Amino acid sequence: MNHHSDPTDRHGADALALLRRHQPEPDLRAEWSDADQERVLTQILADAPPDRQRRGRSRWVSLGLVATAAAAVPLVASVGLPSDTPGGPSPAAALDRLASVAGVSGLVVGPGEYLHSRAVTDVPYLAGYPLAPGQVRHGDRLQSAEETWSGQSSVWVRSSDADSHPCLDVVHMRGEVDSGGYDTASADQLATLPTDPEALARYLDEHPDGGNRGTINRYVAATDLLWSGIAPPALRSAALNVLAQTSGLDGDGHTTDDRGRPAIRIDYSQGADVESFWFDPETAQISERAGTTQGGEGSTVVTSRDVVQQLPDLPTCS
């Protein structure tokens, strides 16, 4: 994990660099009508066992404390995709349900409020790297319990100082959405994004993250927005609508996450690698994400979320 190599990786500039995704889009190209998508999805969901896919590609280079802190800000209707959009059918029916739920439910974080989140990350242990605060080694795996408070422009992460005293690390969200910084954007930046699904799809196409284009660009951008704790309901609904009409995605509309909670899983595959998000069907919030880290497969499971009015009474880490 990149964040083991230098303790300063927990700060905003390095967090932003860690979270940049550069991945070529698939070579496969196919044109799918709505009827074909629904037919194939129905067959997939009928035949696929409700197992939990754990493979992934290299997007998850920074699962853990840094990713949780920085990505905690900001993870159906016709969008009019170009006919040469790569990949196969999207799980439109499940995403359609999630988009409807997202628009009317879920936590809303207003000015002066904070999204209080707890999560558990499980990643491979890399020999020679010191453990980050909160990490515990179990054989060849590292587990960490993370606690964050996401506000309008910053995220506070429970950590400890050099003397092991509790403190809060601060990650300032400086991502610019017009240059693809969806994963580290503040509430003000997110407010500039369109909430009409067709308009949002065009915006994501015109403002890609790095070298991403096509299916992979929309998938990365939309899931960055959906992972956000401060993205408003209308924007979350629009992002799910964009995914619903993006070819090349797969999933399971009736499965469970790592904690056995009912979930809708959305997958992006390239070759043998699969990256997955699990959504709570009642709130459309992400409950888990999984993919490849340095050294193997990793995942982050969100154990709880609630909106609070103040930060804990702890000093800022020096």
N, C-alpha and C positions, 0 to 999 in steps of 0.2 A: 504494500500500500504506500503510495507516495507520501501520505501524511506522517509515516513513521520516521522519515529521513531527517526531518527538521521541525522542531516544535513550532517555529513561526508559520508553518503551513496552515495553522488554524486561523490565520488572519485573512482579511478580505482579498487582498491582491493575489495571494497564492491560491486561495480557495477558488477564485475566478478562473485562474489558469488551469487548476486541476480539473475543473468541470467542463472545459471546452471539449466538444466532441468532434472528431474528424473521421468520417467513415464513408467510403464510397457506396453509392446506391447499388442495388442488385442489377444484374444484367437482364434478368427475365422481364419480359414485357407482355402484358395481356390486357384485353379489353373485356370488362365484365358488365353485363346489364344488371339492374337491380334484381330482376327475377333470378338470374344465374347466381348472384351473390347469396340470396336468401336460400335457394335450393342447396347450394354446396355447404353453406353454414349449417343448415338443418342436418345434413348428412354427417358433417364433422362432429357436431355436438351429440348426435345420436350414437355414433360409433366410438367416440373417444372416451376412455375411462377417466374418472376424475382424479388422475394422478397429478402431482405437483412437479412441473418441469423445473429443473435446477440448472440447466445449462444457460450459457449466455455468451455475448460477445464483449468486445473490449470497451464498451461505453462505461462500464462500472469500474473505472480505474481507481475511484476514490470513495467507495462505500465506507461508511464509518463516521467518525466525529466530524471531519471536515465537510464531507458531503451532506451530512444531516444538517449541519449548521447553515451552509450556504444554499442548499437546495430546499431548505424549509420555506423560503420565500417563493413567491411565484417565479402534476402530475395529476335512420335519422334524416335531418334536412338535407336536401340536395345541395352540394357544393360546386358541382360542375367541373369535375376533374378533367384534365386533358386526356385524350384517348390513349396517349402513350405512357400513362403512369405505370411504373414497373410493378411487378408482383401480382399476386392473386387476389381473391375476394377478401374484404374486411368483414369482421364479425358485426355486421351492421345492426342486427336486432338487439344484441346485448348492449351495444354502445348507445343505441337509440333510447333504451330504457334508462341508462345512466345519465344521458343528457337531460332527459325530462326530470329526473330526480335532482340533479345538480342545480337546476334553475330555481328550485323551490325549497331546498333543504340544505343542511350542512352548516358548519360554523361560519359566522361572519365576524371578522376582526375589524373593529372601528378604530378611529384615532384615540390614542391613549389606552388601547387594549392590547393584549398579547395572546397569541395562540401558544398555550402551554402543551408541549408534546413530549412524550416519552417513547423511546424506541430501543430495540435491541438489534445490534449488527453482528453478524457472524461471517468472518472472512478467514482465508488461509493465513497461517503464521509464516512470516518471512524471516529466516534466520539472520541474525546480525542487526536487526532493527529494534530499537527500544520500544517498549510498550507506551502507548499514549495514555493520558489520564482516563481511568474508567475501564481500561482493557484488562482482560484476564485470559491467560493462555490455558487451553485445554488440549494437550497433545499437539497436533499439528494445526489447531484452529485457534483463532482469537475471537473472543466475544466482548462486547462493550455495551454498557447501558448508557444511553444518551438522554439528556434532558435539555430542552431548548425552550426559549420564549421568543416568538417571532412578532416583531412590531411592524410599523409602517415602513421603516427604512433600515432597520438593523435586526440582527438575531443575537440573543444572549445565550451562551452555552455554558452549562455547569461544568466546571473544571477544578483544578487545584494548582496552587502556586508551588514554588520550588521547595517550600517547607511543608507541602502536603496539606495546606489550609484550603478550605473550599473558597472558590472565587468564580466570577463570571467572565468568560472570554466574550468579546464583542466582535461580531462580523458585520461590517457596514455594507449594505447592499447597494452597489454602484453599477449594476448591469444596465446597459442601454439597449432597449428592445429594438431600436432602429438599426442596430448592428448585431442583432441576434443574441443579446444577453438576457434571454428569458429566465434563466435559472437564478440569476442574482439581481433581478429587477426589484425596485422599491414599489410601494403602492402607487406613488405618483406616476411612475413609468407604466405600470400595468393599466392605469386609468386611461392611458392614451391609445390602448389597443381596441379595435372594433369588437363588438359583441354580436354582430351579425355573422353567422357561420361562413357564408360565402365571402364576405369582406375579410374575415380573419384568415381564411385559407389563402386568399390573395396576398395578404400582408406577410404571412409566414413564407410564402414562395418568394416574395420580393426582398425579404430581410432574413436570409438564411444564416445559420450559425456556422461560421467557418466554411469548410468545403462541402457541407451537406447540401444535397439537392433531392428533389422528388420525394419519394416515400419516406426515406430515412430523415430528411429534414423536417417534414411535417410531424413524424412520430416523435422525434427528439424535442422539437419545440413545444408540441402540445402536451407531452408528458411532463416537461419542465413546468409548464403553467399549472398542470393538474397536481403536481407534487407540492406546489406552493400552498402555504397555509393562509396567505392573505389575498389570493386571487378572489375577486367577488363571484357570487353565484352565476351571474350572467356570462362572465368570461369563461368560467369552468364549463358551463353548458355548451358554449360555442366551441371550445376546444374539443370536447367529446363529440360534437357534431362533425367537426373536421376529421377526427379519427374515424368516425363511422363511414365516411365516404372516401377513405384513403385505402387504396389497394395494397396488398402485400402484408396485411395483418391477419392474425389467427387468434384463437382464444377459446374459452369455455365459459358459457353463461351460467353454469350451475356447478360450482366447485367450492373449495374451502382454502383459506390461507394457512400459514404455518401454525396458527393457533387454533385451527379448526373452526374458524368463523366463516359463515356463508360469504361467498365472494364471486365476483365476475373477473375472470383473468383475461388479459389482453397480451398477446405475444407478438414480438417482431423477430423474424427468423432470417438468418443468412447462412446458408449451408447447414452444418450440423449445430450451429450456435443459435440459442434462443434467449431473448431478453423478455422479462415478464413483469407486468404490474397486476396486482390484485386490488379490486375496488369493493368497498362495502356497498351492496346493492340498495341499502336503505338511505345512505347519505351521499353516495358517489365519491366519497373520500378514499384516497389510496391507503390501504392497510398494509401493503407489503410491496417490495420491489426486489428483483433478483437478476443476477447476470454475472459476467466474468470480471474478476479483479486480478491484480497481479498475483500469480501463483495458483489461481483456480477460481472456483465458484464462490460467490458471496451473496448475502441478502441482508436487507434491513426490514424489520417488522415493527410497525407502529403499534404500541400497546395501549396508548391512551392519548386523547386530545381534549382540551377544554379551553375556553376563553377566560382569561383572568384580567383583573384591573390593575395589577401591580407586579413588579419584579420581586424576586426574593431579596431579603435583606442581606446581601453579600457584597463584598468589595469587588471592584474590577480587577482582573488578573493583571499583574505588572508585566 
